[in-house]
Amino acid sequence: MTFKHAIAAVLGLALLWGEKPRAGEITYHRFASEILGRDYHYALYLPDGYHETNQAYPILYLLHGSFGSERDWVESGGIEQAADRMIREGHMPPAVIVMPGSESWWIDGHNEAARSAFLEEFMPNVEETWRVVPQREWRAIAGLSAGGYGTLNFVLERPDLFAAAAALSPASYRPLPPRNSSAWRHPAFLDEAGNFDEALWHRRNYTAHLDAYLEREVIVPLYLSAGDRDVYHAEHHARLVRQALVPHQPDLVVMEVLRGGHTWRVWRASLPSALSWIGRFLQGPVPLETLTEEAAAAEQAALDE
């Protein structure tokens, strides 16, 4: 064996025996939802060290697309690998990532009250169950396609809840979805006669929240992306969103166009940029006792009033 080969062998053993790359953990959970009348399912990413530290973490809600499930981002989106890498490289703080499952387009539609269940049940349940900081500066939301539609609706309606957001190929079509969109056959938008409810679409689309959002001082930094060959013209519609927001938040709405269509290849490619963008605005983990002290102080202040 030459000296060069010996050195290579030693380095190889060092890598083999050395510290393994940090990795998060994916688990699946559910709880009984009174609003939905069924179990609310979700996937959960816990960052490396969650079980060993005495810290409360930032939280990212990650929404799936039309006719999807809570497993999509894990099984098709590569969220575990992307989050591990972005945290390891310092592009985002260690964070809890929650991927809820929905049978709607994240709206109170004809089939279920998904918006109400998410805001009134899901978020409180998750933030009471897991060690996260239940405050705006530690909370973000993102989603793809119909999940991007939901993301835009949530942040424009409730900017007080989210520090940052990302909408990948958002299905936030205006004035109506293209005829090839699954929105036309989704139970969320079908009335009792099975017809697409155009009035409901207008009431639930982000445009219904836009004017009120633009009048508020609270701004949600937003990342948008789409493929340049998207069959639903998501690039065009994402540009409309950006154009509407640029005068209000010129440096806090960005858009990335990638090569490809309305596919997981595009969403996986844009996910690191989305996580990095969100990471710029999320606060990092804090000692758990800090939250306890703040809660006690707030409770005492309320008693003193």
DODREN-101842 format. One record per atom (N, C-alpha, C): x, y, z; residue in one letter. Coordinates in steps of 0.05 Angstrom, whole numbers, padded with zeros to 5 digits, always signed. Layout:
N
XYZA/...
This chain:
305
+00017-00024+00000M/+00000+00000+00000M/+00018+00025+00000M/+00013+00043-00018T/+00028+00068-00019T/+00020+00086+00004T/+00038+00107+00008F/+00032+00126+00030F/+00006+00140+00024F/+00001+00148-00002K/-00023+00162-00009K/-00048+00145-00003K/-00046+00119-00010H/-00069+00101-00005H/-00073+00098+00025H/-00052+00097+00041A/-00054+00094+00070A/-00069+00118+00082A/-00061+00142+00073I/-00073+00166+00083I/-00103+00166+00076I/-00110+00158+00051A/-00138+00157+00042A/-00154+00138+00059A/-00141+00115+00066A/-00155+00095+00083A/-00160+00106+00110A/-00141+00120+00122V/-00144+00131+00148V/-00166+00152+00148V/-00166+00169+00128L/-00187+00190+00126L/-00214+00177+00123L/-00215+00155+00107G/-00241+00141+00103G/-00252+00130+00129G/-00234+00119+00146L/-00242+00108+00172L/-00251+00131+00190L/-00237+00153+00188A/-00244+00176+00205A/-00272+00185+00199A/-00279+00186+00173L/-00305+00195+00165L/-00326+00174+00173L/-00319+00148+00171L/-00337+00127+00178L/-00343+00127+00208L/-00323+00132+00224W/-00326+00132+00254W/-00334+00159+00265W/-00332+00180+00249G/-00337+00207+00258G/-00367+00211+00264G/-00372+00236+00272E/-00399+00244+00279E/-00417+00243+00254E/-00441+00231+00257K/-00460+00229+00235K/-00472+00257+00231K/-00480+00263+00205P/-00494+00288+00200P/-00519+00290+00217P/-00525+00314+00227R/-00549+00317+00243R/-00574+00312+00227R/-00593+00299+00239A/-00617+00291+00225A/-00642+00295+00242A/-00663+00305+00231G/-00688+00308+00245G/-00703+00282+00246G/-00728+00284+00256E/-00744+00261+00260E/-00772+00266+00250E/-00783+00247+00235I/-00811+00249+00224I/-00829+00230+00239I/-00851+00240+00249T/-00871+00223+00262T/-00899+00232+00252T/-00919+00215+00258Y/-00946+00221+00249Y/-00965+00221+00273Y/-00984+00239+00273H/-01001+00243+00296H/-01030+00250+00287H/-01048+00251+00307R/-01075+00259+00302R/-01089+00267+00328R/-01110+00282+00325F/-01127+00288+00348F/-01156+00292+00339F/-01175+00290+00357A/-01203+00291+00349A/-01211+00320+00345A/-01221+00326+00322S/-01230+00353+00315S/-01260+00355+00317S/-01270+00373+00334E/-01298+00377+00337E/-01310+00392+00313E/-01294+00410+00301I/-01304+00425+00278I/-01307+00407+00254I/-01288+00390+00250L/-01289+00372+00226L/-01305+00347+00231L/-01309+00340+00256G/-01324+00316+00262G/-01308+00291+00256G/-01282+00292+00255R/-01265+00269+00250R/-01237+00275+00261R/-01219+00256+00259D/-01192+00260+00268D/-01177+00279+00249D/-01161+00296+00261Y/-01145+00315+00245Y/-01117+00302+00245Y/-01107+00294+00222H/-01081+00281+00219H/-01059+00301+00212H/-01035+00296+00221Y/-01013+00313+00213Y/-00986+00297+00216Y/-00967+00306+00199A/-00940+00296+00201A/-00923+00317+00215A/-00902+00308+00229L/-00887+00326+00246L/-00857+00321+00241L/-00842+00343+00237Y/-00813+00342+00236Y/-00802+00356+00261Y/-00787+00340+00276L/-00773+00351+00299L/-00743+00353+00293L/-00731+00377+00298P/-00703+00380+00291P/-00685+00363+00309P/-00661+00358+00300D/-00641+00344+00316D/-00637+00359+00342D/-00637+00343+00364G/-00633+00355+00391G/-00658+00363+00405G/-00682+00360+00392Y/-00707+00369+00405Y/-00711+00355+00431Y/-00706+00328+00432H/-00712+00313+00456H/-00691+00317+00478H/-00667+00327+00471E/-00646+00330+00491E/-00645+00358+00503E/-00655+00378+00488T/-00653+00405+00498T/-00677+00413+00514T/-00674+00434+00529N/-00696+00445+00545N/-00704+00472+00532N/-00710+00470+00506Q/-00716+00495+00491Q/-00743+00493+00478Q/-00754+00517+00472A/-00778+00520+00456A/-00770+00530+00428A/-00782+00519+00407Y/-00772+00523+00380Y/-00792+00540+00364Y/-00781+00552+00342P/-00800+00564+00322P/-00815+00542+00308P/-00837+00549+00295I/-00854+00529+00282I/-00861+00538+00254I/-00861+00519+00235L/-00868+00524+00208L/-00891+00505+00201L/-00913+00517+00192Y/-00936+00501+00182Y/-00932+00498+00152Y/-00933+00473+00142L/-00927+00468+00114L/-00951+00453+00102L/-00965+00466+00083L/-00990+00456+00072L/-00987+00441+00046L/-01002+00420+00042H/-01001+00404+00018H/-01021+00416-00003H/-01021+00403-00027G/-01037+00412-00049G/-01064+00398-00051G/-01078+00404-00072S/-01105+00393-00077S/-01105+00363-00077S/-01124+00351-00063F/-01127+00322-00061F/-01102+00309-00049F/-01086+00324-00034G/-01062+00313-00022G/-01067+00304+00007G/-01045+00299+00021S/-01048+00290+00049S/-01024+00300+00065S/-01025+00294+00091E/-01003+00303+00109E/-00977+00289+00103E/-00977+00268+00086R/-00953+00253+00080R/-00938+00263+00056R/-00951+00281+00041D/-00940+00289+00015D/-00912+00302+00017D/-00908+00321+00036W/-00883+00334+00038W/-00860+00315+00047W/-00868+00294+00062V/-00848+00275+00071V/-00841+00255+00049V/-00862+00245+00035E/-00857+00223+00016E/-00849+00233-00012E/-00857+00258-00019S/-00851+00268-00045S/-00835+00294-00045S/-00836+00309-00023G/-00824+00335-00023G/-00796+00336-00012G/-00787+00315+00001G/-00760+00315+00012G/-00756+00334+00035G/-00777+00339+00050I/-00775+00360+00071I/-00755+00353+00093I/-00752+00328+00100E/-00734+00320+00121E/-00705+00327+00113E/-00697+00319+00089Q/-00670+00323+00079Q/-00665+00353+00076Q/-00685+00368+00065A/-00681+00396+00060A/-00678+00412+00086A/-00696+00405+00105A/-00695+00419+00131A/-00669+00413+00146A/-00661+00387+00146D/-00635+00380+00158D/-00612+00397+00147D/-00611+00399+00121R/-00589+00413+00108R/-00590+00443+00114R/-00614+00455+00112M/-00616+00484+00116M/-00610+00492+00145M/-00617+00474+00163I/-00611+00479+00192I/-00581+00475+00196I/-00570+00454+00185R/-00542+00448+00189R/-00524+00470+00178R/-00532+00481+00155E/-00516+00502+00142E/-00522+00530+00153E/-00541+00532+00172G/-00546+00557+00185G/-00565+00576+00169G/-00579+00565+00149H/-00597+00582+00134H/-00625+00586+00147H/-00631+00568+00166M/-00655+00572+00182M/-00650+00561+00210M/-00663+00571+00230P/-00659+00561+00257P/-00671+00533+00260P/-00662+00517+00279P/-00676+00492+00284P/-00705+00498+00290P/-00723+00484+00276A/-00751+00490+00278A/-00768+00464+00277A/-00791+00466+00289V/-00811+00445+00287V/-00827+00450+00262V/-00830+00430+00245I/-00846+00434+00220I/-00870+00415+00221I/-00894+00427+00218V/-00919+00412+00220V/-00933+00412+00193V/-00941+00388+00185M/-00954+00384+00159M/-00982+00373+00163M/-01002+00391+00164P/-01029+00381+00169P/-01041+00369+00144P/-01061+00352+00148G/-01076+00340+00126G/-01103+00354+00124G/-01112+00360+00100S/-01138+00373+00096S/-01153+00360+00073S/-01179+00359+00075E/-01196+00349+00053E/-01208+00372+00038E/-01199+00397+00044S/-01209+00420+00030S/-01186+00435+00018S/-01190+00460+00009W/-01169+00477-00001W/-01162+00497+00021W/-01163+00488+00046W/-01156+00504+00069W/-01175+00527+00072W/-01200+00523+00064I/-01221+00543+00066I/-01245+00531+00081I/-01263+00548+00090D/-01290+00538+00098D/-01306+00535+00073D/-01306+00511+00062G/-01319+00506+00037G/-01344+00490+00040G/-01354+00478+00018H/-01378+00463+00018H/-01375+00436+00032H/-01351+00425+00034N/-01347+00399+00046N/-01338+00400+00075N/-01323+00420+00083E/-01315+00422+00111E/-01304+00450+00117E/-01304+00456+00143A/-01294+00483+00152A/-01264+00481+00158A/-01249+00478+00137A/-01220+00473+00140A/-01205+00498+00152A/-01213+00522+00143R/-01200+00546+00153R/-01205+00549+00183R/-01230+00546+00192S/-01236+00548+00220S/-01222+00527+00237S/-01222+00502+00226A/-01209+00481+00241A/-01179+00486+00243A/-01167+00496+00223F/-01138+00502+00224F/-01131+00523+00244F/-01146+00546+00243L/-01139+00568+00260L/-01149+00564+00289L/-01172+00552+00292E/-01184+00551+00319E/-01178+00525+00334E/-01171+00504+00320E/-01165+00478+00333E/-01137+00468+00328E/-01129+00467+00303F/-01104+00455+00296F/-01080+00470+00308F/-01078+00496+00302M/-01055+00511+00313M/-01054+00511+00343M/-01076+00516+00357P/-01074+00515+00387P/-01067+00487+00397P/-01077+00466+00385N/-01071+00439+00394N/-01041+00433+00390N/-01031+00439+00367V/-01003+00433+00361V/-00984+00449+00380V/-00991+00475+00384E/-00973+00492+00399E/-00975+00487+00429E/-00996+00473+00438E/-00997+00464+00465E/-00984+00437+00469E/-00983+00421+00448T/-00972+00394+00450T/-00942+00393+00448T/-00931+00410+00431W/-00902+00409+00425W/-00888+00434+00435W/-00862+00432+00441R/-00847+00454+00452R/-00840+00475+00431R/-00859+00492+00426V/-00855+00514+00407V/-00862+00540+00421V/-00853+00562+00409V/-00859+00589+00420V/-00885+00598+00407V/-00907+00601+00421P/-00933+00607+00409P/-00936+00637+00404P/-00917+00649+00390Q/-00918+00677+00384Q/-00910+00682+00355Q/-00920+00704+00345R/-00917+00710+00316R/-00888+00708+00307R/-00869+00720+00322E/-00842+00721+00313E/-00829+00694+00310E/-00841+00673+00321W/-00831+00645+00319W/-00849+00628+00301W/-00867+00640+00286R/-00886+00624+00271R/-00886+00632+00241R/-00885+00611+00223A/-00886+00616+00194A/-00905+00596+00181A/-00911+00601+00156I/-00929+00583+00141I/-00921+00582+00112I/-00924+00559+00099A/-00917+00556+00071A/-00934+00534+00059A/-00935+00532+00033G/-00950+00511+00020G/-00947+00512-00010G/-00955+00490-00023L/-00953+00487-00052L/-00980+00485-00064L/-00983+00497-00088S/-01008+00496-00104S/-01032+00504-00087S/-01051+00486-00081A/-01074+00493-00064A/-01064+00501-00036A/-01042+00489-00028G/-01030+00497-00002G/-01019+00525-00004G/-01009+00534-00027G/-01001+00561-00031G/-01025+00580-00031G/-01047+00571-00042Y/-01072+00586-00041Y/-01080+00590-00012Y/-01079+00569+00004G/-01085+00571+00032G/-01065+00589+00047G/-01040+00587+00040T/-01020+00603+00053T/-01025+00633+00049T/-01031+00641+00024L/-01036+00669+00019L/-01061+00678+00033L/-01082+00662+00034N/-01106+00669+00048N/-01101+00674+00078N/-01086+00655+00090F/-01081+00657+00119F/-01064+00682+00125F/-01043+00688+00110V/-01026+00710+00117V/-01038+00737+00111V/-01055+00738+00090L/-01068+00764+00084L/-01091+00769+00103L/-01105+00748+00112E/-01127+00751+00131E/-01116+00756+00159E/-01095+00740+00167R/-01085+00741+00194R/-01054+00746+00194R/-01046+00770+00185P/-01017+00776+00185P/-01006+00778+00214P/-01023+00781+00233D/-01015+00782+00261D/-01004+00755+00271D/-01009+00734+00256L/-01001+00707+00265L/-00974+00697+00255L/-00965+00708+00232F/-00942+00696+00218F/-00920+00716+00213F/-00895+00707+00219A/-00872+00724+00215A/-00862+00723+00186A/-00868+00702+00171A/-00859+00699+00144A/-00876+00677+00130A/-00875+00677+00103A/-00890+00657+00088A/-00877+00651+00062A/-00884+00628+00050A/-00875+00620+00024A/-00898+00606+00010A/-00903+00614-00015A/-00924+00601-00032A/-00911+00591-00057A/-00910+00564-00060L/-00898+00552-00083L/-00919+00544-00104L/-00916+00555-00128S/-00937+00551-00149S/-00965+00555-00138S/-00970+00577-00125P/-00996+00580-00111P/-01019+00579-00131P/-01040+00564-00124A/-01064+00562-00140A/-01083+00584-00134A/-01073+00608-00132S/-01089+00632-00125S/-01096+00646-00151S/-01113+00633-00166Y/-01120+00643-00193Y/-01140+00666-00191Y/-01137+00685-00208R/-01156+00707-00210R/-01162+00714-00239R/-01187+00718-00246P/-01210+00718-00228P/-01221+00690-00221P/-01215+00670-00239L/-01225+00643-00234L/-01202+00623-00241L/-01204+00598-00231P/-01184+00578-00238P/-01185+00571-00267P/-01162+00564-00279P/-01163+00553-00307P/-01180+00528-00308P/-01191+00522-00331R/-01210+00500-00333R/-01197+00473-00327R/-01171+00471-00329N/-01158+00445-00323N/-01150+00442-00293N/-01157+00463-00277S/-01151+00461-00248S/-01170+00442-00234S/-01159+00428-00214S/-01176+00410-00199S/-01196+00424-00181S/-01194+00451-00179A/-01213+00466-00163A/-01241+00463-00174A/-01244+00459-00200W/-01270+00456-00213W/-01285+00431-00205W/-01270+00411-00195R/-01282+00386-00187R/-01277+00379-00157R/-01266+00398-00142H/-01260+00392-00114H/-01286+00397-00097H/-01292+00379-00079P/-01316+00382-00062P/-01317+00409-00046P/-01294+00421-00041A/-01294+00446-00027A/-01310+00468-00042A/-01310+00466-00068F/-01322+00487-00084F/-01348+00478-00099F/-01357+00454-00094L/-01380+00443-00108L/-01405+00447-00090L/-01426+00459-00101D/-01450+00463-00085D/-01467+00438-00085D/-01490+00439-00073E/-01507+00415-00070E/-01514+00402-00097E/-01515+00418-00118A/-01521+00407-00144A/-01496+00397-00159A/-01473+00399-00146G/-01448+00390-00158G/-01436+00410-00177G/-01444+00435-00176N/-01434+00455-00193N/-01412+00472-00179N/-01393+00481-00194F/-01372+00498-00183F/-01384+00525-00174F/-01378+00532-00150D/-01390+00556-00137D/-01371+00580-00142D/-01376+00595-00163E/-01358+00617-00170E/-01359+00639-00148E/-01382+00643-00136A/-01384+00664-00115A/-01367+00656-00091A/-01367+00630-00085L/-01351+00621-00062L/-01321+00625-00068L/-01313+00619-00093W/-01285+00623-00100W/-01277+00652-00096W/-01293+00670-00104H/-01286+00699-00101H/-01285+00706-00071H/-01303+00695-00055R/-01303+00702-00027R/-01280+00690-00012R/-01269+00668-00021R/-01248+00653-00007R/-01220+00659-00018R/-01218+00670-00042N/-01191+00675-00054N/-01177+00698-00040N/-01151+00700-00043Y/-01135+00720-00029Y/-01144+00748-00035Y/-01156+00752-00059T/-01165+00779-00066T/-01186+00790-00047T/-01200+00773-00034A/-01220+00782-00014A/-01207+00794+00010A/-01182+00787+00016H/-01168+00797+00039H/-01148+00820+00033H/-01144+00824+00007L/-01121+00841-00002L/-01124+00870+00008L/-01147+00882+00004D/-01150+00911+00012D/-01145+00915+00042D/-01157+00897+00058A/-01153+00900+00087A/-01124+00897+00095A/-01110+00878+00082Y/-01082+00873+00088Y/-01065+00898+00081Y/-01071+00910+00058L/-01055+00933+00049L/-01059+00957+00067L/-01081+00957+00082E/-01086+00980+00100E/-01073+00976+00127E/-01063+00952+00133R/-01051+00947+00159R/-01021+00953+00158R/-01010+00957+00181E/-00981+00962+00184E/-00965+00937+00186E/-00978+00915+00194V/-00964+00890+00197V/-00959+00877+00170V/-00934+00871+00165I/-00926+00860+00139I/-00915+00831+00143I/-00923+00813+00125V/-00913+00786+00125V/-00894+00783+00101V/-00868+00780+00106P/-00849+00776+00084P/-00857+00750+00069P/-00857+00752+00042L/-00868+00730+00026L/-00849+00722+00003L/-00845+00696+00001Y/-00830+00684-00021Y/-00850+00670-00039Y/-00847+00675-00065L/-00864+00663-00086L/-00846+00648-00105L/-00856+00625-00116S/-00842+00611-00137S/-00861+00597-00155S/-00852+00591-00179A/-00868+00576-00199A/-00850+00566-00221A/-00860+00546-00235G/-00845+00535-00258G/-00852+00551-00283G/-00833+00552-00301D/-00838+00568-00326D/-00855+00554-00346D/-00861+00528-00341R/-00879+00513-00359R/-00903+00502-00344R/-00912+00517-00325D/-00935+00508-00308D/-00960+00508-00325D/-00974+00484-00325V/-00998+00482-00342V/-01022+00497-00331V/-01020+00506-00307Y/-01041+00523-00295Y/-01034+00552-00295Y/-01011+00559-00307H/-01002+00587-00309H/-00998+00599-00281H/-00987+00582-00263A/-00982+00592-00236A/-00961+00615-00236A/-00943+00615-00255E/-00923+00637-00256E/-00938+00664-00260E/-00956+00664-00279H/-00972+00689-00284H/-00987+00698-00260H/-01000+00679-00246H/-01017+00687-00224H/-01000+00694-00199H/-00976+00682-00196A/-00958+00690-00175A/-00948+00718-00180A/-00943+00725-00205R/-00934+00752-00212R/-00956+00772-00205R/-00981+00765-00208L/-01003+00783-00201L/-01002+00788-00171L/-00997+00767-00155V/-00995+00770-00126V/-00972+00790-00120V/-00949+00785-00132R/-00926+00802-00126R/-00931+00831-00134R/-00944+00835-00157Q/-00950+00862-00166Q/-00968+00877-00146Q/-00987+00862-00135A/-01005+00874-00116A/-00992+00881-00090A/-00970+00867-00082L/-00957+00871-00056L/-00933+00889-00058L/-00920+00891-00081V/-00895+00906-00083V/-00897+00934-00073V/-00918+00949-00080P/-00919+00977-00070P/-00921+00978-00039P/-00932+00957-00027H/-00936+00957+00002H/-00911+00947+00017H/-00897+00928+00005Q/-00873+00916+00018Q/-00852+00910-00003Q/-00840+00931-00015P/-00822+00927-00039P/-00799+00908-00035P/-00788+00908-00011D/-00765+00890-00006D/-00772+00864+00008D/-00798+00860+00013L/-00807+00837+00028L/-00826+00820+00013L/-00825+00820-00013V/-00838+00800-00030V/-00820+00794-00053V/-00812+00769-00056V/-00793+00760-00076V/-00805+00738-00092V/-00796+00734-00117M/-00806+00713-00133M/-00784+00699-00148M/-00785+00673-00149E/-00765+00657-00163E/-00780+00640-00184E/-00770+00640-00209V/-00781+00624-00231V/-00761+00602-00237V/-00771+00577-00236L/-00753+00554-00241L/-00762+00540-00267L/-00744+00525-00278R/-00750+00510-00302R/-00768+00486-00294R/-00790+00483-00307G/-00807+00460-00302G/-00837+00468-00300G/-00853+00448-00293G/-00882+00452-00292G/-00893+00453-00264G/-00917+00443-00261H/-00931+00442-00236H/-00926+00415-00223H/-00901+00411-00215T/-00891+00385-00207T/-00874+00385-00182T/-00871+00362-00170W/-00854+00359-00147W/-00825+00366-00153W/-00817+00363-00178R/-00789+00370-00185R/-00785+00400-00180R/-00804+00417-00187V/-00802+00446-00183V/-00804+00452-00153V/-00822+00439-00139W/-00826+00445-00111W/-00803+00436-00094W/-00791+00413-00100R/-00767+00405-00086R/-00744+00424-00091R/-00742+00434-00116A/-00721+00453-00123A/-00723+00479-00109A/-00748+00489-00105S/-00752+00515-00093S/-00754+00513-00062S/-00757+00489-00051L/-00760+00487-00022L/-00737+00498-00007L/-00711+00493-00014P/-00689+00505+00001P/-00690+00536+00002P/-00697+00548-00021S/-00700+00577-00022S/-00722+00587-00004S/-00744+00572-00004A/-00767+00579+00013A/-00759+00577+00043A/-00745+00556+00050L/-00737+00553+00078L/-00717+00574+00086L/-00698+00580+00068S/-00678+00601+00074S/-00692+00628+00077S/-00711+00634+00060W/-00726+00659+00063W/-00740+00661+00090W/-00754+00640+00096I/-00768+00639+00122I/-00749+00642+00145I/-00726+00628+00142G/-00705+00629+00163G/-00695+00656+00169G/-00696+00675+00150R/-00687+00702+00154R/-00704+00717+00175R/-00729+00709+00178F/-00747+00724+00194F/-00756+00710+00220F/-00752+00684+00222L/-00760+00669+00246L/-00739+00673+00268L/-00749+00676+00292Q/-00732+00677+00316Q/-00723+00648+00322Q/-00700+00645+00334G/-00690+00618+00341G/-00701+00607+00366G/-00693+00583+00373P/-00701+00570+00398P/-00694+00587+00423P/-00711+00585+00443V/-00706+00599+00468V/-00708+00579+00492V/-00694+00585+00514P/-00696+00567+00537P/-00725+00566+00547P/-00734+00543+00554L/-00762+00539+00562L/-00769+00556+00587L/-00750+00559+00605E/-00756+00575+00628E/-00762+00604+00621E/-00752+00614+00599T/-00758+00641+00590T/-00787+00644+00584T/-00799+00624+00571L/-00827+00625+00565L/-00844+00624+00590L/-00835+00607+00609T/-00849+00604+00634T/-00850+00631+00649T/-00827+00644+00650E/-00825+00670+00663E/-00842+00691+00650E/-00842+00691+00623E/-00859+00711+00608E/-00888+00706+00613E/-00896+00680+00613A/-00924+00673+00618A/-00933+00682+00645A/-00916+00678+00665A/-00922+00686+00693A/-00925+00716+00695A/-00907+00730+00681A/-00907+00760+00682A/-00933+00770+00669A/-00941+00758+00646A/-00965+00766+00632A/-00990+00761+00649A/-00990+00738+00663E/-01013+00731+00680E/-01015+00751+00703E/-00992+00758+00715Q/-00992+00777+00737Q/-01001+00805+00727Q/-00992+00813+00703A/-01000+00838+00692A/-01030+00840+00688A/-01042+00817+00679A/-01070+00816+00674A/-01086+00818+00701A/-01075+00806+00721L/-01088+00808+00748L/-01087+00836+00759L/-01065+00850+00753D/-01061+00877+00764D/-01079+00898+00750D/-01089+00891+00726E/-01105+00911+00712E/-01132+00914+00724E/
